[in-house]
Amino acid sequence: MKVVVFGATGMIGQGVLRECLVDPRVTEVLTVGRKATGQGHAKLREIVPADLYDLSTVEDQLTGVKACFFCLGVSSAGMSGADYRRVTYELTIAAAKTLARLNAGMTFVYVSGAGTDANGRSMWSQVKGKTESDLLAMDLDGYMFRPGYIHPSHGEKSRTRLYAALYVVAKPLYPLLKRLAPNAVTTTEDIARAMINLAVSGTEKKILHPKDINSAALPL
Ligand SMILES: NC(=O)c1ccc[n+]([C@@H]2O[C@H](COP(=O)([O-])OP(=O)(O)OC[C@H]3O[C@@H](n4cnc5c(N)ncnc54)[C@H](OP(=O)(O)O)[C@@H]3O)[C@@H](O)[C@H]2O)c1
């Protein structure tokens, strides 16, 4: 199957791209972002559209897609509500609309976050909540991932400087965290495996928390 990965340069996206390249069920991977990962692989093609909010110029490359793994996103820290909404909501919805029009019913997995709530108190949780609900209303087989702590399985690095630093500190604590709170943690590898499994066989649950993501990652 052909899959599209948004945000493949990010921590989660790096893990998702890696798994897509090693999993034989994925035959073609197309990355879309504001820059390419620069990796070379027979299954991989990368596009850097002039305007990520308007994918009409690259539509011919977005057909025949079975699934989109949407890992593009930002931390709201230090951002205005309008700027955060533009990247989190507008970019995601614009991409999803184009993909749904070209590939009705395709799988669309969106990486949201723990605490997402359209009626929540914080700006970011409202924006992510609205993004989730609009995605779930589209002609897509949508799944919303709400991971908590994510362990980078293969040295994936966050593009967000603060998080990259925090991960250096948190990494040695992961085995303990996993033992104490197994249902609150997941890994980049399990996120990626869950995404691919959902593209292959789907599941009834549309909003997946760490425990659900880890279950969905198990071999089919
Ligand atoms: N990491 C976690 O622990 C965690 C937990 C829960 C939820 N999440 C969510 O998962 C998503 C991805 O997280 P991550 O940790 O992989 O983030 P990351 O390492 O900071 O990567 C972010 C990705 O989004 C892209 N991006 C950011 N702003 C963009 C913009 N304005 N235009 C185009 N592309 C943009 C980046 O591209 P460039 O390389 O071009 O910058 C990169 O590919 C985010 O929505 C985050 O909130 C993360």
The ligand as an SDF file (V2000), in Angstrom:
LIG
                    3D

 48 52  0  0  0  0  0  0  0  0999 V2000
    6.8760   14.1830   21.2660 N   0  0  0  0  0  0  0  0  0  0  0  0
    5.9130   13.9620   22.1760 C   0  0  0  0  0  0  0  0  0  0  0  0
    6.1930   13.5420   23.3130 O   0  0  0  0  0  0  0  0  0  0  0  0
    4.4570   14.1560   21.8180 C   0  0  0  0  0  0  0  0  0  0  0  0
    3.4910   13.7020   22.6870 C   0  0  0  0  0  0  0  0  0  0  0  0
    2.1430   13.8750   22.3580 C   0  0  0  0  0  0  0  0  0  0  0  0
    1.8030   14.5040   21.1720 C   0  0  0  0  0  0  0  0  0  0  0  0
    2.7740   14.9680   20.3410 N   0  0  0  0  0  0  0  0  0  0  0  0
    2.3550   15.6470   19.1040 C   0  0  0  0  0  0  0  0  0  0  0  0
    2.8570   14.9640   17.9790 O   0  0  0  0  0  0  0  0  0  0  0  0
    3.1450   15.8790   16.9220 C   0  0  0  0  0  0  0  0  0  0  0  0
    4.5750   15.6700   16.4580 C   0  0  0  0  0  0  0  0  0  0  0  0
    5.4300   15.7490   17.5750 O   0  0  0  0  0  0  0  0  0  0  0  0
    7.0080   15.5520   17.4500 P   0  0  0  0  0  0  0  0  0  0  0  0
    7.4870   15.3020   18.8360 O   0  0  0  0  0  0  0  0  0  0  0  0
    7.3550   14.5860   16.3820 O   0  0  0  0  0  0  0  0  0  0  0  0
    7.4380   17.0330   17.0140 O   0  0  0  0  0  0  0  0  0  0  0  0
    8.8030   17.5770   16.4030 P   0  0  0  0  0  0  0  0  0  0  0  0
    9.9380   16.6510   16.6250 O   0  0  0  0  0  0  0  0  0  0  0  0
    8.9440   18.9790   16.8740 O   0  0  0  0  0  0  0  0  0  0  0  0
    8.4880   17.5880   14.8140 O   0  0  0  0  0  0  0  0  0  0  0  0
    7.4790   18.4030   14.3060 C   0  0  0  0  0  0  0  0  0  0  0  0
    7.2640   18.1110   12.8440 C   0  0  0  0  0  0  0  0  0  0  0  0
    6.2910   19.0500   12.3460 O   0  0  0  0  0  0  0  0  0  0  0  0
    6.8890   19.8720   11.3400 C   0  0  0  0  0  0  0  0  0  0  0  0
    6.4350   21.2370   11.4720 N   0  0  0  0  0  0  0  0  0  0  0  0
    6.3830   21.9670   12.6120 C   0  0  0  0  0  0  0  0  0  0  0  0
    5.9060   23.1970   12.3440 N   0  0  0  0  0  0  0  0  0  0  0  0
    5.6670   23.2450   11.0030 C   0  0  0  0  0  0  0  0  0  0  0  0
    5.1760   24.2550   10.1360 C   0  0  0  0  0  0  0  0  0  0  0  0
    4.8450   25.4740   10.5690 N   0  0  0  0  0  0  0  0  0  0  0  0
    5.0610   23.9610    8.8170 N   0  0  0  0  0  0  0  0  0  0  0  0
    5.4160   22.7460    8.3690 C   0  0  0  0  0  0  0  0  0  0  0  0
    5.8910   21.7510    9.1450 N   0  0  0  0  0  0  0  0  0  0  0  0
    6.0120   22.0010   10.4540 C   0  0  0  0  0  0  0  0  0  0  0  0
    8.3890   19.7700   11.5570 C   0  0  0  0  0  0  0  0  0  0  0  0
    9.0320   20.0740   10.3560 O   0  0  0  0  0  0  0  0  0  0  0  0
   10.5030   20.7620   10.3100 P   0  0  0  0  0  0  0  0  0  0  0  0
   11.4920   19.6290   10.4410 O   0  0  0  0  0  0  0  0  0  0  0  0
   10.5220   21.4050    8.9760 O   0  0  0  0  0  0  0  0  0  0  0  0
   10.5920   21.7110   11.4660 O   0  0  0  0  0  0  0  0  0  0  0  0
    8.5170   18.3110   11.9910 C   0  0  0  0  0  0  0  0  0  0  0  0
    8.4580   17.4530   10.8780 O   0  0  0  0  0  0  0  0  0  0  0  0
    2.8730   17.2830   17.4910 C   0  0  0  0  0  0  0  0  0  0  0  0
    1.5830   17.6790   17.1160 O   0  0  0  0  0  0  0  0  0  0  0  0
    2.9210   17.0540   18.9870 C   0  0  0  0  0  0  0  0  0  0  0  0
    2.0970   17.9790   19.6960 O   0  0  0  0  0  0  0  0  0  0  0  0
    4.0930   14.8010   20.6250 C   0  0  0  0  0  0  0  0  0  0  0  0
  1  2  1  0
  2  3  2  0
  2  4  1  0
  4  5  1  0
  4 48  2  0
  5  6  2  0
  6  7  1  0
  7  8  2  0
  8  9  1  0
  8 48  1  0
  9 10  1  0
  9 46  1  0
 10 11  1  0
 11 12  1  0
 11 44  1  0
 12 13  1  0
 13 14  1  0
 14 15  2  0
 14 16  1  0
 14 17  1  0
 17 18  1  0
 18 19  2  0
 18 20  1  0
 18 21  1  0
 21 22  1  0
 22 23  1  0
 23 24  1  0
 23 42  1  0
 24 25  1  0
 25 26  1  0
 25 36  1  0
 26 27  1  0
 26 35  1  0
 27 28  2  0
 28 29  1  0
 29 30  1  0
 29 35  2  0
 30 31  1  0
 30 32  2  0
 32 33  1  0
 33 34  2  0
 34 35  1  0
 36 37  1  0
 36 42  1  0
 37 38  1  0
 38 39  2  0
 38 40  1  0
 38 41  1  0
 42 43  1  0
 44 45  1  0
 44 46  1  0
 46 47  1  0
M  CHG  2   8   1  16  -1
M  END
$$$$
